[in-house]
Amino acid sequence: MRLNMGKHLATAIAGLWVALAANAYAADIERGDPGVSRERGLLHYQGEPLTSALVERGEGGLVLSRTEYLAGLKHGASERYNDQGKRRRLTIYVAGKRHGDQLSWHASGQLQSRTPYVDGLIDGVSEQFSASGQLLQRQRHRSGREEGLQQSWHEDGELAFAYVYRDGRRYGVLGSKPCFTVNPSAEVVFNEGL
C-alpha cells in the first residue's frame, strides 16, 4: 500500500497548528485597528504575527465577519454574516490555505453551495443550490482542476448541460443536444442510432 506523504504531512501540520491555537488565541481584534498591519504576507498586530480573530462590525456592533489567525496566517474558521447576523459563508483554513468544505447560504438559510478544499485547492464534488433547494450545478475537481462529469440544471430540474473533463480536456459541447450519455463513473457511452 502506497501512502500519500503530502496529505499525511499536511494533516500532521494541521494537528500541530490546532494544538498551538488551543491556548494561543487572544481577544478578538477589530478590523481597522491601527495596530493591524500586513508584512511579508502575514497579518501583524502591534508588530507581532496575529494570533487571534480579526472581526469586522457593522451598525450597532453586529459582527459582519470573523476570521481566526495563527502566527499571522488564516487558521481556523472564517465566517461572513449578513446585516441581520445570519451566517452567509463559512471557510476553514489551515496554515493560510482553505481546507475542508467551504459552505455558503442563501438569505433564507437554505444551503447555497458546498465546495471541498484540500491544501488550498478544490478537490472533490462541489454543488450549488437554488434558494428553494434545487440542485443547480455539480462539478468534480481533483487538485484544483475539473475532472470527471460536470453537470448543470435549470431551476425546473431540467438538465442544462453535462460534459466530461478527463486529463485536462473537455469532452462534450455546451448548448447542443447530447449525442451520448455520461454515466457517473465518467465513462462516455455513445447512444446507438444517432
N, C-alpha and C positions, 0 to 999 in steps of 0.2 A: 504494500500500500504506500503510495507516494503522497507525502504531505505538502501542502502549500505553505511554505515557511513564511511568506509575506503576510498572509492572513493571520497566522498564529502569532507572529511578531506584533502585528497591529493590535490584536486582542490583548496581548500581554502589556503593551504600552498603554492601551486604553485602561486596563485594570489598574496600573500604577498611577495614572493621572487621576482616576476616580478616587483611589485611596488617598492621594495627596490632597485632593479637593475636599474630602470629607471634613477636615479640620482647618482648611486654609481660607475659606470664604469669609470675607469681612462684610460689613454692612453694605447695602446697595449704594451705588454711586449714580448720581443723576447725570444724564446726558446733558452736555452743555456746561458742566462744572469746569471752571478754569484750570483745575488740576489735571484734567484728562488730555492726553496728547497721544499721537501716533509716532512711533520711532522705529525705523527699520522693520516695518511690517508687524510690530507688536503694539498693543494698546497699553499705555502707561497711565498711572495715577500718581501725581506728585513725585515724578521721576522714577518710580518703580514699576515693573511689569504688573498690570492689573490682575488681581486675583479676587474677584468679586463679581457682582452682577451690575451691568450698566442698564439703567432704567430711563425710559422717556415717558413723560407725563403730559396729559392734555389738560383741558379745562377742569377745574375742581380737583386736580391731583389724580385724576383717573389714569391708571397705567395703560399706555399705548403699546409699549414694547419692553421686554426684559430679556437680556442676553447674558448668560454666565460666561465668565472668563477665568482662565487659569494660566498664570505666568504670561499674561499678555495675549493669549490666543483664545478664540471662542472654544469653550469646552463645557458641554452640558446642554441644557435647554435654551433655545432662543424662541421666544414667543412674541406674537403680534396680536393686538386686540383692536376691536372696532371702538367707536366712540360711545358705545353702551357698555363696554367692558367685557364683551364676549370674545373668546379666543378665536382668531381668524387663521392663524398659521402656527405650526409647531415644527421646529427643526432641531435635531440633535447633532451636536458637534463633538468630535473627539480630536484633540490636538489641532484645532483650526480647520478640520475638514468635516463635511457632512457625513454622518454615519448613522444608518438606520432609516426608518420611514419618515419622510417629510410629509406632514398632513396639513391640509387647508380645509376650511369650512365655509359654506355659504352663510349669509347673514341670518338665515333661518336656523342655523346649527347643523344642517344636513352636510355630510361629508362632500367636499368638492373635488379633492384629489388626494392621491396617495402615491408617493414617489420614493422608491427604495434607493438608498445610497450605501456604498461600501468604499471607504477610504477616499471620499470626495467625488466619486463617480457614480452615475446612475447605474444600478446593477440589479436586474430583476424585472418584475412586471409592475408598470405604473398604470394608474387608472384615473380617469376624470369622470365626474358625475354631474348631472344637471341639478338644479335646485330641488326638483321633485324626486331625486334619487336614481334617475335613469342613467345607466352606463352609457357614456358618450364616446370614450376612447380607451383603448387598451394597447399599450406598447411594451415591447420587451427589449431590454438592453443587457449587454454584457460589457463590463468595464468601460462604461460611458458611450458605447456605440450601439445603434439599433441592431438587433439580431433576432431573427425569427419572425413570426406572424405579427403584423401591425394592423389594428382594426379601428374603425370609427363608425359611429352610428348617428342617425338623425334623432331628434327629440322623440319621434314616434316609435323608435326602436328599429327602424329600417336601416340595414347596413349601408353606409355611405361609401366606404372603401375598405379593401383588405389587400395587403400585399406582403411580401416576404423579403426580409433582409437576410442575406447569407454571405458571409465573408466580405462585408462592406459593399455589396451590390444589391440594388433593389430589383426584385422580380415582380412584375405586375404593373399595370398602368392605372393611374388615378383618373377617375371620372369616366371610365369606359365600362361597358358591360363585361363582366368576367367571363373568360373562356375556360376557366379552370376553378377547381375547388381547392382550398388550402386547409389541410387538417391541422389540429393543434400541435402536432409534432414538427410543424414547419416543413412538411413534405408536400411538394406540389404534385397534384394529381390532375391530369388533363381530362376534361369531360369528353366522352365519346360522342361523335356526331356533330361536333362544332368545327 
